[in-house]
Amino acid sequence: MDIFLRFKNKKHAEAYSYDLEQQVHNRFFMIGTGACVASTIYVIMYVFNPKVGNQASQILLTLRFILTMLSLLGYYLLKMYMKRIKPLAPKLLVILDIICLAAQFVIYPISGNVAVDNFSKLGVYVWAWCAAFCAFTMYIILLNWWMKMFNLVLQMGFFLYFVIKREPVYTPILTLALIGVLSFVFLSYMQEMFQKRDFLEKRKLYDNYEALKRIFDDICQGIIIVDTKFNTIYANRTVEAMFNRQSSQKGVVVEELFAEVQVKTVIPPNMSPITEGAMITQDSNIQVIIIVYQRIQLTTNIIF
């Protein structure tokens, strides 16, 4: 990766974004759920207190609702037509991220959702904390880490312009703002970096696994990998050729193999219960290695 956390290997970048369709699906339901919760609460609040907020606040709420519905519609269309427009999906996601950020961007003191100037100091403090928490939930939905940072810097810059202009003592506010912004920026960067490093480590394991599969498929001895309950995880092509099992069909079932062949040797002997009902014989030339996989590396060789 480079300093911008971009993968140097193109294959890694493609593999990292292969589940883009699933991510769009998840974000569609996340935004939809958030919009339903917020709309329900606003409707209930309006029923009991229809005079809350002035005309400018109502216009702002309406605009936020329209932008949210627009982003929701965009995610739905992207989800439906992902296969057709997949090359354009990353750019479209950036546009949808911008719409989501515009929907939650706070333009106070120019205008606000409610007239917070009528609150006491405690009311302003609690309202501001709740508003900040609601804004932060939007960051969970965003896909691009740099978009989160851009929005935070832009929003804080907007606030600090009015703070420096209007507040007589703005140094404590500026100090806390810098602590919050820089902490979020660096921690978000590090989280993204560790996440991609973890992906690269898993990718190495996957590449090694694929290399071993190619080796197993090229040898003439049958190899089956099963879990501790003896459900088949992998069977090489030799096993499929031996017993006419195709990967596209039911696949290889260990219990069915015991009905077709006779067990010659079980190594180690303490794994013999898995061959219960199979006849032990010394007269077979068919060789199959069955590997039992669990956390402690346990290898069982059954020679048929």
N, C-alpha and C positions, 0 to 999 in steps of 0.2 A: 504494500500500500504506500501511497505518497502522503504528503502532509495534508491533503484534502480528503484523505481516507478513500481514495479511489483505487480500485484493484488494478495492479499492473498487468495481470494476466487476464486477457479478455474472456477466457473460459470461466474464470472465477466470477467475473462480473455477471456473466450470463447465468451461471448457476445460482448466484446470490439472489437474482431477481426472477428466478423461474416460477416462483409461487406468487407472481404479481396478481394473478386472477383471484387467488384466495385472499390476498391482502385487500383488494378492492371490495370483495364480498364482505369481509369483516368490517371495513370502514363504513360501508353502506349501512349495515345494521347498527353500528355504533352511533353514527350521526342520526339515524332514524330514531333510535332509542332516546338519545339526548334531546332531540327536537320534540318528541312526544312528551317527555317529562317536563321540559320547560314550558311547552304550550299549555299543558294541563294545569300547572301551577299558576301561570299568568291568567288563565281563564277563571280559575277559582278566586284569585285575588281581585280580578276585575268585577266579579259578581258581588263580592262583599264590600268592595271599595272602588266603585267605578270612577271616582274623581282623583285617583292616585296618579300623579304625574301631570304635566302640562301638555299642551298640544305638540310642542317640539319633542317631548319624550315619547309620545304615542307615535309620532312619525318615525322616530329613530327605531323604536321597537318593531314597527311594521317593516322598515327597511331591513333590519336584522333577520326578521322572519323570512322575507322574500329571498335574501341571499342564502339563508340556510336551506330553504326548499330548492333553490337553484343548484346548490352543491349536491343535495341529495338526489335530485334528478340526474345530475351529471354522473354521479357514481352508479346510479342504476343503469343508465344507458351504456356506460363504460363496461359494466358487469355483463350486460346482455350481448354486447358486440365486441367483447374483448378479443376473440379469435380473429375478427376481421381487421381490427385496427391496433393489434398488439404492438407493432413498431412505433406507433404514435402514443402509446399508453403512458410512458414516462413523462412526456411533455404535457399531456392532458392532466395527469395527476398534479403537476406543478400548478397548472391553472386552477384546478379544483382546490388545491391547498390555499392559493391566494384568495379565492372566494370565501373559504372557511375563515381565514384570518380577517378578511374585511368584515365578515358577519359579527365577529366578536371584538373588533378594534374599538377601544374606548376613546371617545372624542371629548370627554370632560376635561376642562371646564367650559368648552364651547356649548356642549349639550350633554345631558345624561339621561339614563332610563327613568330616573325619578329626581325630584328636586332635593338633593342631599343638603343643600344650603339650609333647609328647614330643620335638619337633624341637630341633636346635641353632639358634643365631642365623642361621647360613647357611641352614639348612633352612627356617626361618620366612620368611626374606627371599625365597628362591626360590619357595616355595609361595605367598606373598602376591602376588608378581609374576605368576605363572601364573594364579592365581585372578582377579586384576584383568584380565588379558588375556582370559580366557574370558568374564568379565562384559562387557567392552567389545565383544566380537563380537556380543552380543545387541543392542547399540545400532545395528548395521548393519541389522538386520531391522526395527527400529521405524520407523514411517512419520511419526509426529508429532514434530517437533523439540522441542516444549514438553514432551512426555512424557519424552524423554530427560533434559531438565534437571530435571524434577520428580523422577524416580527418582534421579538423581545427588545432588541436594540432600537427599532423604530418606535415602538410604543413608549419606551422609557425616554427616548429623546423628545417625543411629543410632550410628555409630562414635565420633564425638567425645564423645557423652554418656559412654560408658564410658572413653574416653581421659582426659578431664578428671577423671573420678571416681576412676580407678585409677592413672594415671601420675603420678609425682612431678614429672617434668619434661615437660610436654606442649606447651610453647611451640613447639619445632621441628616437632613433628607437626602442630600447628594451622597453623603458617605454610605448610608444604608442602601441607596439605589445602586451604587457601584458594587457593594458587597453582593447584593442579590443578583445583579446582572452577570458579573464576572464569575460568580460561583456557578450559576446555571450554565453559562457558556462553556466553562472548562469541564464541568461534570458531564454535560451532554456530549461534549467532544470525546471525553474518555470513555463514556458508556458506549458510544458508537464504535470507538476503536476496539474496545474489548470484545464487543459483540462480533465484529468482523474478524478479529483474531480467532475467536472461538469457532467461527465458521470455517476459517482456513485450516484449523486443526482437524475439524470434522471432515473437511474436504480431503485432507491427506489420508485419513482413515478410509474414506470412501474409495479413493484412488488405489490404495493398497488392496482393498477388498476386491475391486474390479480386476486388478492384476492377478490376484490369487484365483479368482474365478476363471480367468483365461487360462491359467496354468492347469487348473483342475480339469477344465474342459478338453485340454489337449492330451491328457494322459489316458492310458488304456485301462487303468484300474478304476472301478466305480467308487465314488465318494459321496456320502450323504451326511449332511449336517442337520442335527435335530436339537430341539431344546430339551430341558429336563423332563418334560412330559412326553417327549418323543413325537412332537409335531414337527414335520419336515420344514426346515428353513431353506435348505438348498440341496439339490442333487445335480451332479454333473451330467454331461451328455452321454457318458458311457453307461451310467445307470439307466437312463431313459432308453438307450439303445438295447441294453440287456433285457429289460422287462417291458419294452414297448410302451413306456409312459411318456406322454408328451406334455410339455410345460403348459400348453394351452388347455389341456384337459384337466382331469382331477389331480394330476401330479403323483409324486411318489409317496406312498404310505408305508411306513416301516412294518406295521402289522401285516399288511398284505404280502410283503416280501417274504415273511416267515412262512406263509402258506404255500409259497412257490418254490422255496429252496430249503436246504437242510443246513443247519448251523454246524460248522466244523470246530471253531474255537471262539471263545469269548475272552477278551483281554481288556481290563482286569477281570478276574473271576467274580468279584463282588457285584458286577453289573449283570450277572446272569439272569436275574428276575425279568429282564426285558425280553428274554427269549423264551419265556414260559409258553409251553405248547409247541415249541419247535423241536424237531428231532436232531440230536447231535450225531454227526457221522464223520467219517474220515474220507469219504468218497466223492468229493466235489472239487472241481477246478475253478468254479466261479468265485471271484474275490471281490468283496465289497467292504470298504472301510466306512464305519458309521462313527461320526464324531459327535459327542454329546456336549453341547455348549451351555455353560453356566458361568457365574461370576468367578468361581474358582475354576481354573482351566482343567477340565476333566475330559479326557480322551478315551473313548471306548472303541476298540478295534474288534469287529466281528468278522471273521474270515469264513466265507461260505465255500 
